[in-house]
Amino acid sequence: MSDIEESLKRITSHSGVMGVAVLDDAGKLARYSLPQELAEKYGEQIFMLQSIARTAVRDVDPQNDLSYFRVDTKRFEILVAPFWGEVKYGVTGAVKEKGYTLFVLQRKPGQT
């Protein structure tokens, strides 16, 4: 089992965690432990929300970046952690920013 799989398994073992999903830099599901339909619905919205939040942070201070945020609803908490970095491609060493977004859907205490 890879380090990523072990980390996802560890996260999902926490009390109240319904599941996790990882989105690629295009917002597509890369891995998920939620039911696929739920992961796709939340994934699409979370990806748009993190893009807006990241833009807001960087517009205020271009040297800063979004590292984590939490969405608190009546029934759930959604924990979102985007990761970005530069990746070199091919023999030319062209650099492109690549990233992924991890989100965790967690029940609030007392919710079923």
KEMAR-722322 format. One line per 8 residues: number of its first residue (from 1); their letters; for each residue x, z negated, y of N, C-alpha, C. Coordinates in steps of 0.001 Angstrom, whole numbers, padded with zeros to 6 digits. Example, Ala and Ser with C-alpha at 12.3 -4.5 7.8 and 13.67 -1.06 7.14 Angstrom:
! residues 2
1> AS> 013190,-007800,-005690,012300,-007800,-004500,013200,-007800,-003300 ~ 012850,-007080,-002250,013670,-007140,-001060,012900,-007870,000030
! end
This chain:
! residues 112
1> MSDIEESL> 000848,000000,-001180,000000,000000,000000,000894,000000,001244 ~ 000568,000844,002204,001374,000959,003416,001169,-000245,004329 ~ 002078,-000395,005286,001956,-001479,006257,000648,-001386,007031 ~ 000237,-000151,007347,-001012,000034,008084,-002187,-000440,007243 ~ -002220,-000036,005992,-003315,-000434,005106,-003349,-001947,004928 ~ -002183,-002562,004792,-002118,-004016,004655,-002635,-004706,005912 ~ -002266,-004186,007076,-002731,-004766,008342,-004247,-004635,008478 ~ -004785,-003474,008156,-006232,-003279,008236,-006966,-004192,007263
9> KRITSHSG> -006425,-004342,006072,-007036,-005237,005080,-007020,-006680,005574 ~ -005911,-007083,006189,-005795,-008446,006713,-006819,-008677,007832 ~ -006966,-007699,008723,-007929,-007834,009815,-009344,-007942,009264 ~ -009695,-007098,008312,-011064,-007111,007784,-011378,-008371,006989 ~ -010359,-009097,006579,-010600,-010315,005812,-011012,-011497,006696 ~ -010894,-011360,008009,-011273,-012445,008910,-012781,-012631,008931 ~ -013197,-013855,009088,-014617,-014196,009120,-015343,-013442,010236 ~ -016467,-012845,009899,-017285,-012157,010880,-016926,-010703,011123
17> VMGVAVLD> -015759,-010264,010649,-015347,-008875,010878,-016165,-007959,009972 ~ -016867,-007026,010601,-017663,-006054,009857,-016803,-004887,009396 ~ -015771,-004590,010177,-014892,-003506,009796,-014011,-003078,010944 ~ -013090,-002189,010635,-012159,-001657,011626,-012161,-000132,011523 ~ -011701,000489,012592,-011520,001937,012578,-010318,002281,013444 ~ -009648,003353,013078,-008521,003872,013841,-008881,005298,014240 ~ -008764,005581,015536,-009029,006906,016073,-007715,007561,016442 ~ -007597,008864,016207,-006399,009566,016641,-006478,009862,018133
25> DAGKLARY> -005488,010557,018672,-005454,010789,020118,-006504,011789,020593 ~ -007261,012370,019664,-008379,013247,020025,-009721,012543,019843 ~ -009672,011273,019417,-010894,010503,019235,-011542,010664,017872 ~ -010854,011305,016949,-011391,011504,015597,-010985,010345,014700 ~ -011852,010003,013750,-011554,008914,012827,-010355,009260,011950 ~ -009391,008381,011934,-008229,008544,011062,-008367,007646,009838 ~ -008823,006426,010070,-009079,005453,008996,-010237,004580,009441 ~ -010987,004087,008461,-012085,003186,008810,-012530,002413,007580
33> SLPQELAE> -013026,001211,007827,-013596,000404,006753,-015083,000147,007004 ~ -015581,000609,008144,-017009,000553,008436,-017702,001695,007707 ~ -019040,001622,007544,-019739,002809,007041,-019438,003991,007967 ~ -019267,005172,007399,-018807,006325,008177,-019691,006613,009385 ~ -021008,006593,009213,-021901,006900,010330,-021715,005904,011474 ~ -021586,004627,011131,-021379,003589,012143,-020020,003757,012827 ~ -018996,004034,012029,-017652,004238,012583,-017631,005427,013532 ~ -018332,006499,013170,-018378,007682,014038,-019115,007393,015342
41> KYGEQIFM> -020261,006704,015248,-021039,006386,016455,-020243,005500,017403 ~ -019697,004407,016883,-018917,003508,017728,-017630,004184,018187 ~ -017003,004928,017293,-015737,005575,017618,-015851,006519,018801 ~ -016886,007321,018815,-017085,008267,019919,-017233,007534,021250 ~ -018033,006493,021255,-018271,005747,022494,-017042,004941,022920 ~ -016390,004296,021960,-015199,003496,022259,-014089,004383,022805 ~ -013931,005576,022236,-012882,006471,022705,-013113,006865,024165 ~ -014357,007203,024505,-014665,007551,025898,-014437,006351,026821
49> LQSIARTA> -014877,005175,026382,-014735,003972,027201,-013264,003630,027434 ~ -012440,003723,026396,-011019,003397,026572,-010331,004425,027445 ~ -010762,005672,027388,-010176,006702,028257,-010477,006414,029727 ~ -011715,006018,030003,-012118,005674,031370,-011367,004438,031852 ~ -011292,003422,030996,-010602,002181,031376,-009114,002442,031612 ~ -008498,003252,030765,-007064,003552,030933,-006816,004300,032237 ~ -007685,005262,032545,-007558,006012,033786,-007690,005090,034990 ~ -008639,004172,034944,-008830,003234,036054,-007589,002383,036275
57> VRDVDPQN> -007008,001875,035206,-005809,001037,035313,-004648,001847,035886 ~ -004445,003049,035394,-003315,003870,035827,-003508,004438,037236 ~ -004769,004664,037641,-005027,005137,039004,-004648,004077,040035 ~ -004879,002833,039710,-004526,001742,040617,-003020,001532,040646 ~ -002388,001598,039472,-000948,001385,039369,-000383,002301,038287 ~ 000219,003429,038666,000728,004386,037682,001796,003817,036736 ~ 002403,002704,037094,003407,002082,036237,002774,001163,035195 ~ 001470,000955,035297,000760,000052,034396,000024,000864,033342
65> DLSYFRVD> -000454,000199,032298,-001222,000886,031265,-002159,-000104,030589 ~ -003213,000413,030019,-004191,-000392,029293,-003592,-000809,027955 ~ -003705,-002077,027616,-003158,-002522,026343,-004220,-003087,025396 ~ -005344,-003559,025932,-006346,-004202,025092,-007585,-004455,025924 ~ -008764,-004372,025325,-009974,-004868,025988,-011005,-005246,024949 ~ -011967,-006031,025410,-013020,-006562,024549,-014363,-006239,025165 ~ -015290,-005803,024329,-016667,-005569,024754,-017508,-006634,024054 ~ -018208,-007411,024858,-019009,-008516,024336,-020487,-008163,024485
73> TKRFEILV> -021211,-008059,023369,-022631,-007755,023402,-023406,-008948,022870 ~ -024711,-008831,022827,-025526,-009935,022309,-025227,-010216,020839 ~ -024970,-009162,020078,-024780,-009327,018636,-023337,-009230,018161 ~ -022525,-008456,018874,-021169,-008172,018392,-020123,-008367,019480 ~ -018896,-008451,019017,-017728,-008280,019875,-016997,-007058,019333 ~ -016560,-006213,020249,-015777,-005052,019859,-014412,-005208,020518 ~ -013392,-005323,019703,-012032,-005504,020173,-011335,-004149,020102 ~ -010744,-003724,021204,-010175,-002385,021287,-008709,-002472,021718
81> APFWGEVK> -007851,-001820,020950,-006421,-001807,021263,-005900,-000373,021178 ~ -005736,000282,022337,-005138,001617,022326,-003613,001528,022314 ~ -002974,002453,021634,-001514,002508,021566,-001079,003914,021950 ~ -000145,004016,022882,000338,005315,023355,001845,005341,023360 ~ 002390,006486,023085,003834,006646,023141,004203,008110,023185 ~ 005441,008382,023500,005920,009750,023560,006522,010138,022221 ~ 006205,011346,021788,006700,011871,020518,007428,013172,020815 ~ 008630,013328,020230,009396,014570,020398,009045,015529,019275
89> YGVTGAVK> 008843,016794,019653,008447,017831,018698,009504,018909,018571 ~ 009670,019402,017362,010483,020583,017099,011931,020495,017535 ~ 012589,021627,017449,014008,021701,017767,014266,021606,019262 ~ 013259,021943,020072,013439,021877,021520,013338,020449,022040 ~ 012762,019583,021232,012602,018195,021667,011524,018021,022713 ~ 010553,018951,022731,009443,018833,023680,008752,017488,023479 ~ 008415,016841,024575,007814,015516,024518,006339,015617,024838 ~ 005542,014968,024021,004096,014919,024240,003633,013488,024023
97> EKGYTLFV> 002684,013059,024836,002134,011723,024652,001131,011758,023510 ~ 001309,010894,022546,000410,010778,021405,-000036,009328,021314 ~ -001158,009125,020693,-001618,007753,020565,-002719,007619,019548 ~ -003152,006396,019392,-004294,006097,018553,-004973,004865,019113 ~ -006203,004662,018699,-006986,003526,019168,-007531,002789,017956 ~ -007288,001504,017928,-007812,000638,016880,-008981,-000127,017470 ~ -010114,-000166,016763,-011177,-001062,017207,-011720,-001849,016031 ~ -012139,-003081,016348,-012657,-004014,015352,-014071,-004380,015775
105> LQRKPGQT> -015011,-004239,014865,-016386,-004649,015112,-016591,-005987,014416 ~ -016958,-006987,015203,-017042,-008355,014694,-018387,-008955,015072 ~ -019026,-009615,014106,-020271,-010327,014389,-019971,-011555,015232 ~ -020891,-011853,016143,-020752,-013093,016897,-021202,-014237,015999 ~ -020660,-015431,016192,-021077,-016572,015375,-022592,-016755,015446 ~ -023209,-016964,014288,-024642,-017172,014213,-025445,-015892,014059 ~ -024783,-014716,014114,-025468,-013427,013946,-025321,-012953,012507 ~ -026305,-012219,012045,-026234,-011679,010683,-026172,-010178,010706
! end
